[in-house]
Amino acid sequence: MKKNTIEQLEEKINYTFKNKNLLTNALTHKTYAFEARIPVEYNERLELLGDSILNFVVAEQLYKSNKYFSEGELTRRRAILVNNDFLAKKARELKIGGYLLFGKGEKKQNGHRNPSNLANALEALIGAVYLDSNLDNVRTFILQNVFNEIPLF
């Protein structure tokens, strides 16, 4: 089986990283980092950032497109859209699991299929795109790759 390359993922998500290390970090699970001989950054910090950005972008889109919804209704709709099951589904569609770096144990346990790993990696990818570019680019990335089939309006 041919290994997936970073360039293939960049083509798939329609974004080319200026700083490839950010992309590698987004795809690195902590089990891989813990087994590395030299210190390796892994995706949890990027995941935190990406989760916050994703929530912001979705809240912004809902706010702009639904001016009569209350705060409670906007929050409810955002929660429906931003959840691990949905993010894992989108990560599977993008085939992100094939690009993830895992330690031996996580790899044996099919970590590339684990919904939590997939959702977390997608959030980390969002954080990486943001740090590599800006809010406008990450907004476009999210709307094209995550919410491309779901109207937020």
C-alpha positions as CSV (number, residue, x, y, z in Angstrom):
1,M,0.0,0.0,0.0
2,K,1.4,3.4,-1.0
3,K,1.9,5.8,1.9
4,N,-0.1,9.0,1.7
5,T,2.0,12.1,1.3
6,I,1.6,15.6,2.7
7,E,1.3,17.0,-0.8
8,Q,-1.7,14.7,-1.4
9,L,-3.4,16.0,1.7
10,E,-2.7,19.6,0.8
11,E,-4.3,19.0,-2.6
12,K,-7.3,17.3,-1.0
13,I,-8.0,20.2,1.4
14,N,-7.1,22.8,-1.2
15,Y,-4.5,24.5,1.1
16,T,-0.7,24.5,0.8
17,F,1.2,25.1,4.0
18,K,4.0,27.6,4.0
19,N,5.2,26.0,7.2
20,K,5.1,22.2,6.7
21,N,6.0,21.6,10.4
22,L,2.5,22.9,11.4
23,L,0.9,20.3,9.2
24,T,3.1,17.6,10.5
25,N,2.3,18.6,14.1
26,A,-1.4,18.6,13.3
27,L,-1.1,15.0,12.1
28,T,1.1,13.8,15.0
29,H,-0.6,11.9,17.8
30,K,0.9,12.0,21.3
31,T,1.7,8.3,21.2
32,Y,4.0,8.9,18.3
33,A,5.6,11.8,20.1
34,F,6.1,9.8,23.3
35,E,7.9,7.1,21.4
36,A,10.1,9.4,19.4
37,R,13.9,9.4,20.2
38,I,14.0,13.2,20.0
39,P,11.3,15.6,21.2
40,V,8.4,15.9,18.8
41,E,5.5,18.3,19.0
42,Y,2.1,16.7,18.8
43,N,-1.4,17.9,17.9
44,E,-3.1,18.6,21.2
45,R,-2.2,22.3,21.4
46,L,-3.3,22.8,17.8
47,E,-6.5,20.9,18.6
48,L,-7.4,23.3,21.3
49,L,-6.8,26.3,19.0
50,G,-8.7,24.7,16.1
51,D,-11.7,23.8,18.3
52,S,-12.0,27.4,19.4
53,I,-11.6,28.7,15.9
54,L,-14.2,26.2,14.6
55,N,-16.7,27.3,17.3
56,F,-16.1,30.9,16.5
57,V,-16.5,30.5,12.7
58,V,-19.7,28.5,13.1
59,A,-21.1,31.0,15.7
60,E,-20.2,33.9,13.4
61,Q,-21.9,32.3,10.4
62,L,-25.0,31.4,12.4
63,Y,-25.2,34.9,13.9
64,K,-24.9,36.6,10.5
65,S,-27.4,34.4,8.7
66,N,-30.1,34.0,11.4
67,K,-30.8,37.5,12.8
68,Y,-34.0,36.5,14.6
69,F,-32.5,33.5,16.5
70,S,-32.0,33.9,20.3
71,E,-28.6,33.3,21.9
72,G,-30.0,29.9,23.1
73,E,-31.1,28.9,19.6
74,L,-27.7,29.9,18.1
75,T,-25.9,27.9,20.8
76,R,-28.1,24.9,20.2
77,R,-27.5,25.0,16.5
78,R,-23.8,25.4,16.9
79,A,-23.7,22.4,19.2
80,I,-25.5,20.3,16.6
81,L,-22.9,21.3,13.9
82,V,-19.8,21.2,16.0
83,N,-19.5,17.7,17.6
84,N,-17.1,14.8,17.5
85,D,-19.3,12.5,15.4
86,F,-19.7,15.1,12.7
87,L,-16.0,16.1,12.7
88,A,-14.9,12.4,12.6
89,K,-17.2,11.9,9.6
90,K,-15.7,14.9,7.8
91,A,-12.2,13.7,8.7
92,R,-13.0,10.2,7.2
93,E,-14.2,11.9,4.0
94,L,-10.9,13.8,3.8
95,K,-9.1,10.5,4.6
96,I,-7.1,12.2,7.4
97,G,-6.6,8.9,9.2
98,G,-4.2,7.8,6.5
99,Y,-1.9,10.7,7.2
100,L,-1.8,10.4,11.0
101,L,1.4,9.5,12.9
102,F,0.8,7.1,15.8
103,G,2.9,5.2,18.3
104,K,3.0,1.4,17.9
105,G,0.2,0.6,20.3
106,E,-2.2,3.1,18.9
107,K,-1.4,1.9,15.4
108,K,-2.1,-1.7,16.4
109,Q,-5.4,-0.6,17.8
110,N,-6.4,1.0,14.4
111,G,-6.0,4.6,15.8
112,H,-6.6,5.9,12.3
113,R,-10.2,4.7,12.5
114,N,-10.8,6.0,16.1
115,P,-13.5,8.8,15.8
116,S,-11.9,10.8,18.6
117,N,-8.5,10.7,16.9
118,L,-10.0,11.8,13.6
119,A,-12.1,14.6,15.1
120,N,-9.1,15.8,17.1
121,A,-6.8,15.7,14.1
122,L,-9.3,17.8,12.0
123,E,-9.5,20.4,14.8
124,A,-5.7,20.4,14.9
125,L,-5.6,20.9,11.1
126,I,-7.9,23.9,11.5
127,G,-5.5,25.3,14.1
128,A,-2.5,24.7,11.9
129,V,-4.2,26.4,8.9
130,Y,-4.9,29.4,11.1
131,L,-1.3,29.7,12.4
132,D,0.0,29.3,8.9
133,S,-2.2,32.0,7.4
134,N,-5.0,34.1,8.9
135,L,-8.6,34.1,10.0
136,D,-10.0,34.7,6.5
137,N,-8.1,31.7,5.1
138,V,-9.1,29.4,7.9
139,R,-12.7,30.5,7.6
140,T,-12.6,29.6,3.9
141,F,-10.9,26.3,4.8
142,I,-13.6,25.4,7.3
143,L,-16.5,26.4,5.0
144,Q,-15.0,24.4,2.1
145,N,-13.8,21.3,3.9
146,V,-16.0,20.9,7.0
147,F,-19.3,22.6,6.2
148,N,-19.2,22.3,2.4
149,E,-22.5,20.3,2.4
150,I,-24.4,22.0,5.3
151,P,-25.9,25.3,4.9
152,L,-25.2,27.4,8.0
153,F,-27.7,30.0,6.9
